[in-house]
């Protein structure tokens, strides 16, 4: 490639090059004695894109870690583990002490919110399944004497599956909420 073609490549497509390809291109231009001062904005943009990708990757890792931590906390609380034992396990998993404490403080509200969300999903998915059954039954009864009818199997099956999943989630989070409420009662409330 000529010097002009390399400069054109750097100017027009430099931002889409991988960091390794960009480095090789810059080295080749410097080796040929081509002035690379004009390419500084592309280099800065390349670095900004790398930094953005690194931040996005870190945020994804953090979100996955937080999601798995919440899952662990819910399962531990469901089995009756104490907050102290849960916090100790979170610290062993690499969570910072203040984050673990904050997560445990947010546990009652989070469990209640998820129980309400599961209840909402339960109602919606039950309605979808019920409508599928109703459409199937109505068209079947209307199709007497050899008529055509519709079996809304998609609504029935998928609505039914999602209904059962929501039921499972609602039961799980209601149990967790009940355990937390029981733990929060003081000894005088029990008497």
MARBA-3410 file (N, C-alpha, C, O; in Angstrom, 1 decimal):
191
0.8,-1.2,0.0,0.0,0.0,0.0,0.9,1.2,0.0,2.0,1.3,0.6 ~ 0.4,2.3,-0.6,1.1,3.5,-0.7,0.9,4.3,0.7,0.0,3.9,1.4 ~ 1.7,5.3,0.9,1.6,6.1,2.1,0.2,6.8,2.1,-0.4,6.8,3.2 ~ -0.3,7.2,1.0,-1.6,7.9,0.9,-2.7,6.9,1.3,-3.6,7.3,2.0 ~ -2.6,5.7,0.8,-3.6,4.7,1.1,-3.6,4.3,2.6,-4.7,4.1,3.2
-2.4,4.3,3.2,-2.3,4.0,4.7,-2.9,5.1,5.5,-3.6,4.9,6.5 ~ -2.6,6.4,5.1,-3.2,7.5,5.8,-4.7,7.6,5.6,-5.4,7.8,6.6 ~ -5.2,7.2,4.4,-6.6,7.2,4.2,-7.3,6.1,5.1,-8.3,6.3,5.6 ~ -6.6,5.0,5.2,-7.1,3.9,6.0,-7.2,4.3,7.5,-8.2,4.1,8.2 ~ -6.1,5.0,7.9,-6.1,5.4,9.3,-7.2,6.5,9.6,-7.8,6.5,10.6
-7.3,7.4,8.6,-8.3,8.5,8.8,-9.8,8.0,8.7,-10.6,8.4,9.5 ~ -10.0,7.1,7.7,-11.4,6.7,7.5,-11.9,5.5,8.3,-13.0,5.5,8.7 ~ -11.0,4.6,8.5,-11.4,3.4,9.1,-10.6,3.1,10.4,-10.8,2.0,11.0 ~ -9.8,4.0,10.9,-9.0,3.8,12.0,-9.8,3.5,13.3,-9.4,2.7,14.1 ~ -11.0,4.1,13.4,-11.8,3.9,14.6,-12.4,2.5,14.7,-12.7,2.0,15.8
-12.5,1.8,13.5,-13.1,0.5,13.5,-12.0,-0.6,13.7,-12.3,-1.8,13.9 ~ -10.7,-0.2,13.6,-9.6,-1.2,13.7,-9.5,-1.7,15.2,-9.8,-0.9,16.1 ~ -9.1,-2.9,15.3,-8.8,-3.4,16.7,-7.6,-2.6,17.2,-6.8,-2.1,16.4 ~ -7.4,-2.6,18.5,-6.2,-1.9,19.1,-4.9,-2.4,18.5,-3.9,-1.7,18.3 ~ -4.8,-3.7,18.3,-3.6,-4.3,17.8,-3.3,-3.9,16.3,-2.2,-3.5,16.0
-4.4,-3.9,15.5,-4.3,-3.4,14.1,-3.9,-2.0,14.1,-3.1,-1.5,13.2 ~ -4.5,-1.2,14.9,-4.2,0.3,15.0,-2.7,0.5,15.3,-2.1,1.4,14.7 ~ -2.2,-0.3,16.3,-0.8,-0.1,16.7,0.1,-0.5,15.5,1.1,0.2,15.2 ~ -0.2,-1.6,14.8,0.6,-2.0,13.6,0.6,-0.9,12.6,1.6,-0.6,12.0 ~ -0.6,-0.4,12.3,-0.7,0.7,11.3,0.1,1.9,11.7,0.8,2.5,10.8
0.1,2.3,12.9,0.8,3.5,13.4,2.3,3.2,13.2,3.1,4.1,12.8 ~ 2.8,2.0,13.6,4.2,1.7,13.5,4.6,1.7,12.1,5.7,2.2,11.8 ~ 3.8,1.2,11.2,4.2,1.2,9.7,4.3,2.6,9.2,5.2,2.9,8.5 ~ 3.3,3.5,9.6,3.4,4.9,9.2,4.6,5.6,9.7,5.3,6.3,9.0 ~ 5.0,5.3,11.0,6.2,5.9,11.6,7.5,5.4,10.9,8.4,6.1,10.6
7.5,4.1,10.5,8.6,3.5,9.9,8.8,4.1,8.5,10.0,4.3,8.0 ~ 7.7,4.5,7.8,7.8,5.1,6.5,8.1,6.6,6.6,8.3,7.3,5.6 ~ 8.1,7.1,7.8,8.4,8.6,8.0,7.2,9.4,7.7,7.3,10.6,7.5 ~ 6.0,8.9,7.8,4.8,9.7,7.5,4.4,10.4,8.8,4.4,9.8,9.9 ~ 4.0,11.7,8.7,3.6,12.5,9.9,2.3,11.9,10.4,1.3,11.9,9.8
2.4,11.5,11.7,1.2,10.9,12.4,0.5,11.8,13.3,-0.4,11.4,14.1 ~ 0.9,13.1,13.3,0.2,14.0,14.2,-1.2,14.2,13.9,-2.1,14.4,14.8 ~ -1.6,14.0,12.7,-3.0,14.2,12.3,-3.8,13.0,12.8,-5.1,13.1,12.9 ~ -3.2,11.9,13.1,-3.9,10.7,13.5,-4.2,10.7,15.0,-4.8,9.7,15.5 ~ -3.8,11.7,15.8,-3.9,11.8,17.2,-5.4,11.7,17.7,-5.7,11.0,18.7
-6.3,12.3,16.9,-7.7,12.3,17.3,-8.2,10.8,17.2,-9.0,10.4,18.0 ~ -7.8,10.1,16.1,-8.2,8.7,16.0,-7.7,7.9,17.1,-8.4,7.0,17.6 ~ -6.4,8.1,17.5,-5.8,7.4,18.7,-6.6,7.7,19.9,-6.9,6.8,20.7 ~ -7.0,8.9,20.2,-7.7,9.3,21.4,-9.1,8.6,21.3,-9.6,8.2,22.3 ~ -9.7,8.6,20.2,-11.0,8.0,20.0,-10.9,6.5,20.3,-11.7,5.9,20.9
-9.8,5.9,19.7,-9.6,4.5,19.9,-9.4,4.2,21.4,-10.0,3.2,21.9 ~ -8.6,5.0,22.1,-8.5,4.8,23.5,-9.8,4.9,24.3,-10.1,4.2,25.2 ~ -10.6,5.9,23.9,-11.9,6.1,24.5,-12.8,4.9,24.3,-13.5,4.5,25.2 ~ -12.8,4.4,23.1,-13.6,3.2,22.8,-13.1,2.0,23.7,-13.9,1.2,24.2 ~ -11.8,1.8,23.8,-11.2,0.8,24.6,-11.7,1.0,26.1,-12.1,0.0,26.7
-11.6,2.2,26.6,-12.0,2.4,28.0,-13.5,2.2,28.2,-13.9,1.6,29.2 ~ -14.3,2.6,27.2,-15.7,2.3,27.3,-16.0,0.8,27.3,-16.8,0.3,28.1 ~ -15.3,0.0,26.4,-15.5,-1.4,26.4,-15.0,-2.0,27.7,-15.7,-3.0,28.2 ~ -14.0,-1.5,28.3,-13.5,-2.1,29.6,-14.5,-1.8,30.7,-14.8,-2.6,31.5 ~ -15.1,-0.6,30.7,-16.1,-0.2,31.7,-17.3,-1.0,31.5,-17.9,-1.5,32.5
-17.7,-1.3,30.2,-18.9,-2.1,30.0,-18.7,-3.5,30.5,-19.6,-4.2,31.0 ~ -17.5,-4.1,30.2,-17.2,-5.4,30.6,-17.2,-5.5,32.1,-17.7,-6.5,32.7 ~ -16.6,-4.5,32.8,-16.6,-4.5,34.3,-18.0,-4.4,34.8,-18.3,-5.1,35.8 ~ -18.8,-3.5,34.2,-20.2,-3.4,34.7,-20.9,-4.7,34.5,-21.7,-5.1,35.4 ~ -20.7,-5.4,33.4,-21.3,-6.7,33.2,-20.9,-7.7,34.3,-21.7,-8.5,34.8
-19.6,-7.7,34.6,-19.1,-8.6,35.6,-19.7,-8.3,37.0,-20.1,-9.2,37.7 ~ -19.8,-7.0,37.3,-20.4,-6.5,38.5,-21.8,-6.9,38.6,-22.3,-7.3,39.7 ~ -22.6,-6.7,37.5,-24.0,-7.1,37.5,-24.2,-8.6,37.7,-25.1,-9.0,38.5 ~ -23.4,-9.4,37.1,-23.4,-10.8,37.2,-23.1,-11.2,38.7,-23.8,-12.1,39.2 ~ -22.1,-10.6,39.3,-21.7,-10.9,40.6,-22.9,-10.5,41.6,-23.2,-11.3,42.5
-23.5,-9.4,41.4,-24.6,-8.9,42.2,-25.8,-9.9,42.1,-26.4,-10.2,43.1 ~ -26.1,-10.2,40.8,-27.2,-11.2,40.6,-27.0,-12.5,41.3,-27.9,-13.0,41.9 ~ -25.8,-13.0,41.2,-25.5,-14.3,41.8,-25.5,-14.1,43.4,-25.8,-15.1,44.1 ~ -25.0,-13.0,43.8,-25.1,-12.7,45.3,-26.5,-12.7,45.8,-26.8,-13.2,46.8 ~ -27.4,-12.0,45.1,-28.8,-11.9,45.5,-29.4,-13.4,45.5,-30.1,-13.7,46.4
-29.1,-14.1,44.5,-29.6,-15.5,44.4,-29.1,-16.3,45.6,-29.9,-17.1,46.2 ~ -27.8,-16.1,45.9,-27.3,-16.8,47.1,-28.0,-16.4,48.4,-28.4,-17.2,49.2 ~ -28.2,-15.1,48.5,-28.8,-14.6,49.8,-30.3,-15.1,49.9,-30.7,-15.6,50.9 ~ -31.0,-15.1,48.8,-32.4,-15.6,48.8,-32.4,-17.1,49.2,-33.2,-17.5,50.0 ~ -31.6,-17.9,48.5,-31.6,-19.3,48.8,-31.1,-19.6,50.3,-31.7,-20.5,50.9
-30.1,-18.8,50.7,-29.7,-19.0,52.1,-30.8,-18.7,53.1,-31.0,-19.4,54.1 ~ -31.4,-17.5,52.9,-32.5,-17.1,53.8,-33.6,-18.1,53.7,-34.3,-18.3,54.8 ~ -33.9,-18.6,52.6,-35.0,-19.6,52.4,-34.8,-20.9,53.3,-35.7,-21.5,53.8 ~ -33.5,-21.2,53.4,-33.1,-22.4,54.2,-32.9,-22.1,55.6,-32.6,-23.0,56.4 ~ -33.1,-20.8,56.0,-33.1,-20.4,57.4,-31.8,-19.9,57.9,-31.6,-19.8,59.1
-30.8,-19.6,57.0,-29.5,-19.1,57.5,-29.7,-17.7,58.1,-30.5,-17.0,57.8 ~ -28.8,-17.5,59.1,-28.9,-16.2,59.8,-28.2,-15.1,59.0,-27.4,-15.5,58.1 ~ -28.5,-13.9,59.3,-27.9,-12.8,58.5,-26.4,-12.8,58.7,-25.6,-12.5,57.8 ~ -25.9,-13.2,59.9,-24.5,-13.2,60.2,-23.8,-14.2,59.3,-22.7,-14.0,58.8 ~ -24.4,-15.4,59.2,-23.8,-16.5,58.4,-23.8,-16.1,56.9,-22.9,-16.4,56.1
-24.9,-15.4,56.5,-25.0,-15.0,55.1,-23.9,-13.9,54.8,-23.3,-14.0,53.8 ~ -23.8,-13.0,55.7,-22.8,-11.9,55.5,-21.4,-12.5,55.5,-20.6,-12.1,54.7 ~ -21.1,-13.5,56.3,-19.8,-14.1,56.4,-19.6,-14.8,55.0,-18.5,-14.7,54.5 ~ -20.6,-15.5,54.5,-20.4,-16.2,53.2,-20.2,-15.2,52.0,-19.5,-15.5,51.1 ~ -20.9,-14.1,52.1,-20.7,-13.0,51.1,-19.3,-12.5,51.1,-18.7,-12.2,50.0
-18.8,-12.3,52.3,-17.4,-11.8,52.4,-16.4,-12.8,51.8,-15.4,-12.5,51.2 ~ -16.7,-14.1,52.1,-15.8,-15.2,51.5,-15.9,-15.2,50.0,-15.0,-15.7,49.3 ~ -17.0,-14.8,49.5,-17.2,-14.8,48.0,-16.5,-13.6,47.4,-16.5,-13.5,46.1 ~ -16.0,-12.7,48.2,-15.3,-11.5,47.6,-16.0,-10.2,47.7,-15.5,-9.2,47.2 ~ -17.1,-10.2,48.4,-17.9,-8.9,48.5,-17.3,-8.1,49.6,-16.8,-8.6,50.6
-17.3,-6.8,49.4,-16.8,-5.8,50.4,-17.8,-5.8,51.6,-19.0,-6.0,51.4 ~ -17.3,-5.6,52.8,-18.1,-5.6,54.0,-19.3,-4.7,53.9,-20.4,-5.0,54.3 ~ -19.0,-3.4,53.4,-20.2,-2.5,53.4,-21.2,-2.9,52.3,-22.4,-2.6,52.5 ~ -20.8,-3.5,51.2,-21.7,-4.0,50.2,-22.6,-5.1,50.8,-23.8,-5.2,50.6 ~ -21.9,-6.0,51.5,-22.7,-7.2,52.1,-23.7,-6.7,53.1,-24.8,-7.1,53.1
-23.3,-5.7,54.0,-24.2,-5.2,54.9,-25.4,-4.4,54.2,-26.5,-4.6,54.6 ~ -25.1,-3.7,53.2,-26.1,-3.0,52.4,-27.1,-4.0,51.8,-28.3,-3.7,51.8 ~ -26.6,-5.0,51.2,-27.4,-6.0,50.6,-28.3,-6.7,51.6,-29.5,-6.9,51.3 ~ -27.8,-7.0,52.8,-28.7,-7.6,53.8,-29.8,-6.6,54.3,-30.9,-7.0,54.6 ~ -29.4,-5.3,54.4,-30.4,-4.3,54.8,-31.5,-4.2,53.8,-32.7,-3.9,54.1
-31.1,-4.3,52.5,-32.1,-4.2,51.4,-32.9,-5.5,51.2,-33.9,-5.5,50.5 ~ -32.5,-6.6,51.8,-33.2,-7.9,51.6,-34.7,-7.9,51.9,-35.4,-8.4,51.0 ~ -35.2,-7.3,53.0,-36.7,-7.4,53.2,-37.4,-6.7,52.0,-38.4,-7.2,51.5 ~ -37.0,-5.5,51.6,-37.7,-4.8,50.6,-37.6,-5.5,49.2,-38.5,-5.5,48.5 ~ -36.4,-6.0,49.0,-36.2,-6.7,47.7,-37.0,-8.0,47.6,-37.6,-8.2,46.6
-37.1,-8.7,48.7,-37.9,-9.9,48.7,-39.4,-9.6,48.5,-40.1,-10.3,47.8 ~ -39.8,-8.5,49.2,-41.2,-8.1,49.0,-41.6,-7.6,47.6,-42.6,-7.9,47.1 ~ -40.6,-6.8,47.0,-40.8,-6.4,45.6,-40.9,-7.6,44.7,-41.7,-7.6,43.8 ~ -40.0,-8.5,44.9,-40.0,-9.7,44.0,-41.3,-10.6,44.2,-41.7,-11.2,43.2 ~ -41.8,-10.6,45.4,-43.0,-11.4,45.6,-44.2,-10.7,44.9,-45.0,-11.4,44.4
-44.2,-9.4,45.0,-45.3,-8.6,44.3,-45.2,-8.8,42.8,-46.2,-8.9,42.1 ~ -43.9,-8.7,42.3,-43.7,-8.9,40.8,-44.2,-10.3,40.4,-44.8,-10.5,39.3 ~ -43.8,-11.3,41.2,-44.2,-12.7,40.9,-45.8,-12.8,40.9,-46.3,-13.5,40.1 ~ -46.4,-12.1,41.9,-47.9,-12.2,41.9,-48.5,-11.5,40.7,-49.5,-12.0,40.1 ~ -47.9,-10.4,40.3,-48.4,-9.7,39.0,-48.3,-10.7,37.8,-49.2,-10.8,37.0
-47.1,-11.3,37.7,-46.9,-12.2,36.6,-47.8,-13.4,36.7,-48.3,-13.9,35.7 ~ -48.1,-13.9,37.9,-49.0,-15.0,38.1,-50.4,-14.7,37.6,-51.0,-15.5,36.9 ~ -50.8,-13.5,37.9,-52.2,-13.1,37.4,-52.2,-12.9,35.9,-53.1,-13.4,35.2 ~ -51.2,-12.3,35.3,-51.1,-12.1,33.9,-51.0,-13.4,33.1,-51.8,-13.6,32.2 ~ -50.1,-14.3,33.6,-50.0,-15.5,32.9,-51.2,-16.5,33.1,-51.5,-17.2,32.2
-51.8,-16.4,34.2,-53.0,-17.2,34.5,-54.1,-16.7,33.5,-54.9,-17.5,33.0 ~ -54.2,-15.4,33.3,-55.2,-14.8,32.4,-54.9,-15.3,31.0,-55.9,-15.6,30.3 ~ -53.7,-15.3,30.6,-53.3,-15.7,29.2,-53.8,-17.2,29.0,-54.4,-17.6,28.0 ~ -53.4,-18.0,30.0,-53.8,-19.5,29.9,-55.3,-19.6,29.9,-55.8,-20.4,29.1 ~ -56.0,-18.9,30.8,-57.4,-19.0,30.9,-58.1,-18.5,29.6,-59.1,-19.1,29.1
-57.6,-17.4,29.0,-58.2,-17.0,27.7,-58.0,-18.0,26.6,-58.8,-18.2,25.8 ~ -56.8,-18.6,26.6,-56.5,-19.7,25.6,-57.5,-20.8,25.8,-58.0,-21.4,24.8 ~ -57.7,-21.2,27.0,-58.7,-22.3,27.3,-60.1,-21.8,26.9,-60.9,-22.6,26.3 ~ -60.5,-20.6,27.2,-61.8,-20.1,26.9,-62.0,-20.0,25.3,-63.1,-20.4,24.9 ~ -61.0,-19.6,24.6,-61.2,-19.5,23.2,-61.3,-20.9,22.6,-62.1,-21.2,21.7
-60.5,-21.8,23.1,-60.6,-23.2,22.6,-61.9,-23.8,22.9,-62.5,-24.4,22.0 ~ -62.4,-23.6,24.1,-63.7,-24.2,24.5,-64.9,-23.6,23.7,-65.7,-24.3,23.2 ~ -64.8,-22.2,23.6,-65.9,-21.5,22.9,-66.0,-22.0,21.4,-67.0,-22.3,20.9 ~ -64.8,-22.0,20.7,-64.8,-22.4,19.3,-65.2,-23.9,19.2,-65.8,-24.2,18.2 ~ -64.8,-24.7,20.1,-65.2,-26.1,20.0,-66.7,-26.3,20.2,-67.3,-27.0,19.4
-67.3,-25.6,21.2,-68.7,-25.7,21.4,-69.5,-25.1,20.2,-70.6,-25.5,19.9 ~ -68.9,-24.1,19.5,-69.6,-23.4,18.4,-69.5,-24.2,17.1,-70.2,-24.0,16.2 ~ -68.6,-25.2,17.1,-68.3,-26.0,15.9,-69.1,-27.3,15.9,-68.6,-28.3,15.4 ~ -70.2,-27.3,16.6,-71.0,-28.6,16.6,-71.5,-28.9,15.1,-71.5,-28.0,14.3 ~ -71.8,-30.1,14.9,-72.3,-30.5,13.6,-71.2,-30.4,12.5,-71.5,-30.0,11.4
-69.9,-30.7,12.8,-68.8,-30.7,11.8,-68.2,-29.4,11.5,-67.5,-29.3,10.5 ~ -68.4,-28.3,12.3,-67.7,-27.1,12.1,-66.2,-27.1,12.4,-65.7,-28.1,12.9 ~ -65.6,-26.0,12.2,-64.2,-25.8,12.5,-64.0,-25.1,13.9,-64.8,-24.3,14.2 ~ -63.0,-25.6,14.6,-62.7,-24.9,15.9,-61.2,-24.7,16.0,-60.4,-25.3,15.3 ~ -60.9,-23.8,16.9,-59.5,-23.4,17.2,-59.1,-23.9,18.6,-59.8,-23.8,19.5
-57.9,-24.5,18.6,-57.3,-24.8,19.9,-56.1,-23.9,20.1,-55.1,-23.9,19.4 ~ -56.3,-23.0,21.0,-55.2,-22.0,21.3,-54.2,-22.6,22.2,-54.0,-22.1,23.3 ~ -53.5,-23.6,21.7,-52.5,-24.3,22.5,-51.3,-23.5,22.9,-50.8,-23.7,24.0 ~ -50.9,-22.5,22.1,-49.8,-21.6,22.5,-50.1,-20.9,23.8,-49.3,-20.8,24.7 ~ -51.3,-20.2,23.8,-51.6,-19.5,25.0,-51.8,-20.4,26.2,-51.4,-20.0,27.3
-52.4,-21.6,26.0,-52.6,-22.5,27.1,-51.3,-23.0,27.6,-51.0,-23.0,28.8 ~ -50.4,-23.5,26.7,-49.2,-24.1,27.2,-48.2,-23.1,27.7,-47.7,-23.2,28.9 ~ -47.9,-22.0,27.0,-46.9,-21.1,27.5,-47.5,-20.2,28.6,-46.7,-19.9,29.5 ~ -48.7,-19.9,28.6,-49.3,-19.2,29.7,-49.3,-20.1,31.0,-49.0,-19.6,32.1 ~ -49.6,-21.4,30.8,-49.6,-22.3,31.9,-48.2,-22.5,32.5,-48.0,-22.6,33.7
-47.2,-22.7,31.6,-45.8,-22.8,32.1,-45.4,-21.6,32.8,-44.8,-21.7,33.9 ~ -45.6,-20.4,32.3,-45.2,-19.2,32.9,-46.0,-19.0,34.2,-45.5,-18.4,35.2 ~ -47.2,-19.4,34.3,-48.1,-19.4,35.5,-47.4,-20.2,36.6,-47.3,-19.7,37.7 ~ -47.0,-21.4,36.2,-46.3,-22.3,37.2,-45.0,-21.7,37.7,-44.6,-21.8,38.9 ~ -44.2,-21.1,36.8,-43.0,-20.5,37.2,-43.2,-19.3,38.1,-42.5,-19.2,39.1
-44.2,-18.5,37.8,-44.5,-17.4,38.7,-45.0,-17.8,40.0,-44.7,-17.2,41.1 ~ -45.8,-18.9,40.0,-46.3,-19.5,41.3,-45.1,-19.9,42.2,-45.1,-19.7,43.4 ~ -44.1,-20.6,41.5,-42.9,-21.0,42.2,-42.2,-19.8,42.8,-41.8,-19.8,44.0 ~ -42.0,-18.8,42.0,-41.3,-17.6,42.5,-42.1,-16.9,43.6,-41.5,-16.4,44.6 ~ -43.4,-16.8,43.5,-44.2,-16.1,44.5,-44.1,-16.9,45.8,-43.9,-16.3,46.9
-44.2,-18.2,45.7,-44.1,-19.0,46.9,-42.7,-18.8,47.6,-42.6,-18.7,48.8 ~ -41.7,-18.8,46.8,-40.3,-18.7,47.3,-40.1,-17.4,48.0,-39.6,-17.3,49.2 ~ -40.5,-16.3,47.4,-40.3,-15.0,48.0,-41.3,-14.7,49.2,-40.9,-14.0,50.1 ~ -42.5,-15.3,49.1,-43.4,-15.2,50.3,-42.8,-15.9,51.5,-42.9,-15.4,52.6 ~ -42.2,-17.0,51.3,-41.5,-17.7,52.4,-40.4,-16.9,52.9,-40.2,-16.8,54.2
-39.6,-16.3,52.1,-38.5,-15.5,52.5,-39.0,-14.3,53.3,-38.4,-13.9,54.4 ~ -40.0,-13.6,52.8,-40.6,-12.5,53.5,-41.1,-12.9,54.9,-40.9,-12.2,55.9 ~ -41.8,-14.1,55.0,-42.3,-14.6,56.3,-41.1,-14.9,57.2,-41.2,-14.6,58.4 ~ -40.0,-15.4,56.8,-38.8,-15.7,57.6,-38.3,-14.4,58.1,-37.9,-14.3,59.3 ~ -38.1,-13.4,57.2,-37.6,-12.1,57.6,-38.5,-11.4,58.7,-38.0,-10.9,59.7
-39.8,-11.5,58.5,-40.7,-10.9,59.4,-40.6,-11.6,60.8,-40.7,-10.9,61.8 ~ -40.5,-12.8,60.8,-40.4,-13.6,62.0,-39.1,-13.2,62.7,-39.1,-13.1,64.0 ~ -38.0,-13.1,62.0,-36.7,-12.7,62.6,-36.8,-11.3,63.2,-36.1,-11.0,64.2 ~ -37.6,-10.4,62.5,-37.6,-9.0,62.9,-38.5,-8.7,64.2,-38.4,-7.7,64.8 ~ -39.3,-9.7,64.5,-40.1,-9.5,65.7,-39.2,-9.6,66.9,-38.4,-10.4,67.1
-39.5,-8.6,67.8,-38.7,-8.6,69.1,-39.3,-9.7,70.0,-40.5,-10.1,69.8 ~ -38.6,-10.1,71.1,-39.1,-11.1,72.0,-40.4,-10.7,72.7,-41.2,-11.5,73.0 ~ -40.6,-9.4,72.9,-41.9,-9.0,73.6,-43.1,-9.2,72.7,-44.2,-9.4,73.1 ~ -42.8,-9.1,71.3,-43.9,-9.3,70.4,-44.3,-10.7,70.3,-45.5,-11.1,70.1 ~ -43.4,-11.6,70.6,-43.7,-13.1,70.6,-44.6,-13.4,71.8,-45.4,-14.3,71.6
-44.3,-12.8,72.9,-45.1,-13.1,74.1,-46.5,-12.5,73.9,-47.3,-12.7,74.8
END
